[in-house]
Amino acid sequence: MMQKLLLSVPEAAEALGIPRNRGYEWVREGILPAVRDRGRLYVARRAVERLAEEIENGKWPDRRVTT
């Protein structure tokens, strides 16, 4: 069975082991890139995997995009 390529923000947060609200915060701060479709935010599975690799390598997320 094929894995979903896009995750909701709560699904992405769960995969990263962070609270749902922190997932939305990271999207707002540009740490977790997301796309909006019909009012819903989605995160690419690969972006979650990349961020998880960075965290595993000791690089805790920093604000990447200022709004």
Secondary structure, DSSP 8 states (H G I E B T S, - for coil): ----SEEEHHHHHHHHT--HHHHHHHHHHTSS--EEETTEEEEEHHHHHHHHHHHHTT---------
